[in-house]
Amino acid sequence: MLGAARMSPTGQTCYSIEQISGNVHCIKEADQWDRQPYMYLIVGDEKALLIDTGCGSGDLNKFIRSSGVIGDKQKLIVLNTHNHPEQTGSNWSFSTTGKLGLSHNVESLCASNADKKYTKLRDTQYDWEVKLFKITRWLADEEIILLGDGRELRNIVQVIHAPGHTPDSIVLWFVSSLLLKISRFQHHGSKERQFSII
């Protein structure tokens, strides 16, 4: 099913998902503010990593769980590449206001530890307000996120601090597919024209 875009089983959603390589999927959001953010889901042997959560137009957690891309009991790590509403808008669907701050089967909600003060700010310059969420894991520069057995490259994602677009921006290096996820970069075009950068 590589490359085939799928909607949710009910078809009643603002999200679609497309497999772009062996265990990497791109989730697209058709939001009312016309930001059209892309999120990425890397599925490891034991856990999955969601990179960014879009504008928050719908329940992204529910969409991912109903898509069949990850297992019912597979843990999910949610990571924001930087603190802008089109990257953090659906964090609320993975976070709760309880003691742990996480919804069922979510292991952690992550952000860069480069500038925690900036990351915690609520930006008011956008057309919408992001619902409350709680960061539960702060990521250090060069930290490794394991999605399963660390001897398998498909389970290794490295965090690289890259302040610039925002003080808390990060880049993710997915060794197995030689993919580099840079904040605000989107892949476009046919499979033949895609870059090695997503």
C-alpha positions as a Markdown table, in Angstrom:
| # | Residue | x | y | z |
|---|---|---|---|---|
| 1 | Met | 0.0 | 0.0 | 0.0 |
| 2 | Leu | 3.1 | 2.2 | -0.3 |
| 3 | Gly | 2.0 | 5.7 | -1.5 |
| 4 | Ala | -1.7 | 5.2 | -1.3 |
| 5 | Ala | -3.5 | 7.9 | 0.7 |
| 6 | Arg | -6.1 | 6.7 | 3.1 |
| 7 | Met | -8.8 | 8.5 | 5.0 |
| 8 | Ser | -10.2 | 7.4 | 8.4 |
| 9 | Pro | -12.4 | 4.3 | 8.3 |
| 10 | Thr | -15.5 | 6.5 | 8.5 |
| 11 | Gly | -14.2 | 9.1 | 6.0 |
| 12 | Gln | -15.3 | 11.8 | 8.4 |
| 13 | Thr | -12.1 | 13.6 | 9.2 |
| 14 | Cys | -9.8 | 16.4 | 8.2 |
| 15 | Tyr | -6.8 | 14.0 | 8.1 |
| 16 | Ser | -5.4 | 11.7 | 5.5 |
| 17 | Ile | -2.4 | 9.4 | 5.8 |
| 18 | Glu | 0.1 | 8.1 | 3.1 |
| 19 | Gln | 3.0 | 5.7 | 3.4 |
| 20 | Ile | 6.1 | 7.3 | 2.0 |
| 21 | Ser | 8.6 | 4.6 | 2.9 |
| 22 | Gly | 8.8 | 1.3 | 4.6 |
| 23 | Asn | 7.8 | 2.5 | 8.1 |
| 24 | Val | 7.3 | 6.3 | 7.5 |
| 25 | His | 3.9 | 7.8 | 6.9 |
| 26 | Cys | 2.9 | 11.4 | 6.2 |
| 27 | Ile | -0.3 | 12.7 | 7.7 |
| 28 | Lys | -1.9 | 15.7 | 6.1 |
| 29 | Glu | -4.4 | 18.0 | 7.7 |
| 30 | Ala | -7.0 | 20.0 | 5.8 |
| 31 | Asp | -7.5 | 22.8 | 8.4 |
| 32 | Gln | -9.8 | 25.7 | 8.3 |
| 33 | Trp | -6.9 | 28.2 | 8.5 |
| 34 | Asp | -5.3 | 26.9 | 5.3 |
| 35 | Arg | -2.0 | 26.0 | 6.9 |
| 36 | Gln | -2.2 | 22.4 | 5.6 |
| 37 | Pro | 0.4 | 21.0 | 8.0 |
| 38 | Tyr | 2.2 | 17.7 | 7.4 |
| 39 | Met | 2.9 | 15.4 | 10.3 |
| 40 | Tyr | 5.0 | 12.3 | 10.1 |
| 41 | Leu | 4.6 | 8.9 | 11.8 |
| 42 | Ile | 7.5 | 6.6 | 12.1 |
| 43 | Val | 6.5 | 3.1 | 13.1 |
| 44 | Gly | 9.1 | 1.1 | 15.0 |
| 45 | Asp | 9.0 | -2.5 | 16.2 |
| 46 | Glu | 7.6 | -1.6 | 19.7 |
| 47 | Lys | 6.7 | 2.1 | 19.5 |
| 48 | Ala | 5.7 | 4.7 | 17.0 |
| 49 | Leu | 6.9 | 8.3 | 16.8 |
| 50 | Leu | 4.5 | 11.1 | 15.8 |
| 51 | Ile | 6.4 | 14.2 | 14.6 |
| 52 | Asp | 4.2 | 17.3 | 15.1 |
| 53 | Thr | 0.5 | 17.4 | 15.7 |
| 54 | Gly | -0.8 | 20.0 | 13.2 |
| 55 | Cys | -3.3 | 22.8 | 13.8 |
| 56 | Gly | -5.8 | 20.8 | 15.9 |
| 57 | Ser | -8.7 | 20.7 | 13.5 |
| 58 | Gly | -9.7 | 17.2 | 14.7 |
| 59 | Asp | -8.8 | 14.4 | 17.1 |
| 60 | Leu | -5.5 | 13.3 | 15.6 |
| 61 | Asn | -4.9 | 10.6 | 18.3 |
| 62 | Lys | -8.3 | 9.0 | 17.4 |
| 63 | Phe | -7.5 | 9.3 | 13.7 |
| 64 | Ile | -4.1 | 7.6 | 14.1 |
| 65 | Arg | -5.5 | 4.8 | 16.2 |
| 66 | Ser | -8.4 | 4.1 | 13.8 |
| 67 | Ser | -6.1 | 4.2 | 10.7 |
| 68 | Gly | -4.7 | 0.7 | 11.3 |
| 69 | Val | -1.1 | 1.9 | 10.8 |
| 70 | Ile | -0.1 | 1.2 | 14.4 |
| 71 | Gly | -1.3 | -1.6 | 16.7 |
| 72 | Asp | -4.0 | -1.1 | 19.3 |
| 73 | Lys | -1.6 | -1.4 | 22.2 |
| 74 | Gln | 1.5 | 0.1 | 20.5 |
| 75 | Lys | 2.9 | 3.0 | 22.6 |
| 76 | Leu | 3.1 | 6.4 | 20.8 |
| 77 | Ile | 5.8 | 9.0 | 21.4 |
| 78 | Val | 4.6 | 12.5 | 20.3 |
| 79 | Leu | 7.2 | 15.1 | 19.5 |
| 80 | Asn | 7.0 | 18.8 | 18.5 |
| 81 | Thr | 9.7 | 20.1 | 16.2 |
| 82 | His | 9.1 | 23.6 | 17.5 |
| 83 | Asn | 6.5 | 25.7 | 19.4 |
| 84 | His | 4.1 | 27.1 | 16.7 |
| 85 | Pro | 0.4 | 26.3 | 16.7 |
| 86 | Glu | 0.6 | 24.4 | 13.4 |
| 87 | Gln | 3.0 | 22.0 | 15.1 |
| 88 | Thr | 1.3 | 21.8 | 18.5 |
| 89 | Gly | -2.4 | 22.3 | 17.7 |
| 90 | Ser | -3.5 | 18.7 | 18.4 |
| 91 | Asn | -1.3 | 18.0 | 21.3 |
| 92 | Trp | -4.4 | 18.2 | 23.5 |
| 93 | Ser | -5.6 | 14.8 | 22.0 |
| 94 | Phe | -2.5 | 13.1 | 23.4 |
| 95 | Ser | -2.3 | 15.0 | 26.7 |
| 96 | Thr | -4.6 | 15.1 | 29.7 |
| 97 | Thr | -4.7 | 17.5 | 32.7 |
| 98 | Gly | -4.2 | 14.6 | 35.1 |
| 99 | Lys | -1.1 | 13.7 | 37.1 |
| 100 | Leu | 0.7 | 12.0 | 34.2 |
| 101 | Gly | -0.5 | 14.4 | 31.6 |
| 102 | Leu | -0.9 | 11.7 | 29.0 |
| 103 | Ser | -3.7 | 9.9 | 27.3 |
| 104 | His | -4.0 | 6.1 | 27.0 |
| 105 | Asn | -1.1 | 4.4 | 25.1 |
| 106 | Val | 0.9 | 7.7 | 24.8 |
| 107 | Glu | 4.4 | 7.2 | 26.3 |
| 108 | Ser | 5.5 | 10.9 | 26.2 |
| 109 | Leu | 4.8 | 14.3 | 24.7 |
| 110 | Cys | 8.2 | 15.7 | 23.8 |
| 111 | Ala | 9.8 | 19.0 | 23.0 |
| 112 | Ser | 13.4 | 20.4 | 22.9 |
| 113 | Asn | 15.0 | 21.4 | 26.1 |
| 114 | Ala | 17.0 | 24.1 | 24.3 |
| 115 | Asp | 14.7 | 26.9 | 25.5 |
| 116 | Lys | 12.0 | 25.6 | 27.8 |
| 117 | Lys | 10.7 | 29.1 | 28.6 |
| 118 | Tyr | 10.0 | 29.7 | 24.9 |
| 119 | Thr | 8.5 | 26.3 | 24.4 |
| 120 | Lys | 6.0 | 26.9 | 27.2 |
| 121 | Leu | 4.8 | 30.3 | 25.7 |
| 122 | Arg | 1.4 | 30.5 | 24.2 |
| 123 | Asp | 1.7 | 32.5 | 20.9 |
| 124 | Thr | -1.2 | 34.8 | 20.3 |
| 125 | Gln | -0.3 | 36.0 | 16.8 |
| 126 | Tyr | -2.2 | 33.2 | 15.1 |
| 127 | Asp | -5.9 | 32.9 | 14.1 |
| 128 | Trp | -6.6 | 30.2 | 16.6 |
| 129 | Glu | -5.8 | 29.3 | 20.2 |
| 130 | Val | -4.1 | 26.0 | 21.0 |
| 131 | Lys | -5.8 | 23.9 | 23.7 |
| 132 | Leu | -3.9 | 23.1 | 26.9 |
| 133 | Phe | -1.4 | 20.3 | 26.9 |
| 134 | Lys | 1.6 | 19.2 | 29.0 |
| 135 | Ile | 5.1 | 18.4 | 27.8 |
| 136 | Thr | 6.2 | 15.3 | 29.7 |
| 137 | Arg | 9.7 | 14.8 | 28.3 |
| 138 | Trp | 12.3 | 17.4 | 27.4 |
| 139 | Leu | 14.8 | 16.3 | 24.7 |
| 140 | Ala | 18.5 | 17.0 | 24.9 |
| 141 | Asp | 20.7 | 17.7 | 21.8 |
| 142 | Glu | 21.9 | 14.4 | 20.3 |
| 143 | Glu | 19.4 | 12.4 | 22.4 |
| 144 | Ile | 18.4 | 9.1 | 20.9 |
| 145 | Ile | 14.7 | 8.0 | 20.7 |
| 146 | Leu | 14.3 | 4.2 | 20.6 |
| 147 | Leu | 11.2 | 2.7 | 18.9 |
| 148 | Gly | 12.3 | -0.8 | 19.7 |
| 149 | Asp | 15.6 | -2.8 | 19.8 |
| 150 | Gly | 18.4 | -0.3 | 19.4 |
| 151 | Arg | 20.5 | -2.8 | 17.4 |
| 152 | Glu | 18.0 | -2.3 | 14.5 |
| 153 | Leu | 18.4 | 1.0 | 12.7 |
| 154 | Arg | 14.7 | 1.2 | 11.9 |
| 155 | Asn | 14.1 | 1.9 | 15.6 |
| 156 | Ile | 16.6 | 4.8 | 16.0 |
| 157 | Val | 15.8 | 8.5 | 15.7 |
| 158 | Gln | 18.3 | 11.1 | 16.8 |
| 159 | Val | 17.4 | 14.6 | 18.1 |
| 160 | Ile | 19.5 | 17.5 | 17.0 |
| 161 | His | 18.9 | 21.0 | 18.4 |
| 162 | Ala | 18.7 | 23.5 | 15.5 |
| 163 | Pro | 17.6 | 26.9 | 16.8 |
| 164 | Gly | 16.8 | 29.3 | 14.0 |
| 165 | His | 13.1 | 29.3 | 12.9 |
| 166 | Thr | 12.4 | 29.3 | 16.7 |
| 167 | Pro | 14.7 | 29.1 | 19.7 |
| 168 | Asp | 13.4 | 25.5 | 20.4 |
| 169 | Ser | 13.6 | 24.1 | 16.8 |
| 170 | Ile | 14.9 | 20.6 | 16.4 |
| 171 | Val | 15.9 | 18.4 | 13.5 |
| 172 | Leu | 15.3 | 14.6 | 13.6 |
| 173 | Trp | 17.7 | 12.1 | 11.9 |
| 174 | Phe | 16.1 | 8.8 | 11.1 |
| 175 | Val | 19.1 | 6.7 | 10.3 |
| 176 | Ser | 17.4 | 3.7 | 8.7 |
| 177 | Ser | 15.8 | 5.6 | 5.9 |
| 178 | Leu | 18.5 | 8.3 | 5.7 |
| 179 | Leu | 15.7 | 10.8 | 6.3 |
| 180 | Leu | 16.1 | 14.2 | 8.0 |
| 181 | Lys | 13.0 | 15.9 | 9.3 |
| 182 | Ile | 13.6 | 19.7 | 9.4 |
| 183 | Ser | 11.0 | 22.0 | 11.0 |
| 184 | Arg | 8.6 | 23.5 | 8.5 |
| 185 | Phe | 10.0 | 21.5 | 5.5 |
| 186 | Gln | 7.3 | 19.7 | 3.5 |
| 187 | His | 7.7 | 17.0 | 0.9 |
| 188 | His | 5.7 | 17.6 | -2.3 |
| 189 | Gly | 5.5 | 15.9 | -5.6 |
| 190 | Ser | 5.6 | 12.4 | -7.0 |
| 191 | Lys | 7.6 | 9.5 | -5.5 |
| 192 | Glu | 10.2 | 10.0 | -8.2 |
| 193 | Arg | 10.7 | 13.6 | -7.2 |
| 194 | Gln | 10.8 | 13.3 | -3.4 |
| 195 | Phe | 13.9 | 14.4 | -1.6 |
| 196 | Ser | 15.8 | 12.4 | 1.0 |
| 197 | Ile | 14.6 | 15.0 | 3.4 |
| 198 | Ile | 11.0 | 15.0 | 4.8 |
